């Protein structure tokens, strides 16, 4: 089973949107037995809080089920347990590597790398633009899905 962990600053907007979008892609491919997906934060600011209402609204708009994920912080143990640890921006990447104690196995990646882009996915917590975040995630996740044979 391939284990995928999406990371953003607070684990209530981008990483949860990516988690549910990826789970939907996996479900539609009838590949639930091949993949496990979760999400986490680099910060402690939102720990225990649910998915942001803007993320919930956008996922509902596009027909993707949204579960009851509660924000949690990434741990060093996550590095050992997950095959792919995917961040949304450069700041996340810095803290992900710090939490993990480096990246000796090359598991940590920026999502849009898979689409051949070297840029961040804007945080809708600040921009308010969940549509733009969704489109960027869709671009990155479609390319990532090809990478992992989904």
Buried (B, 14 or more C-beta within 10 A) or exposed (E): EBBBBBBBBBBBBBBBBBBBBBBBBBEEEEBEEEBBBBBBBBBEEBBEBBBBEBBBEBBEEEEBEBEEBBBBBBEEEBBEEBBBBBBBBEBBBEBBBEBBEEBEEEBBBBBBBBBEBEEBBBBBBEEEBBEEBBEBBBBBBBBBBEEBEB
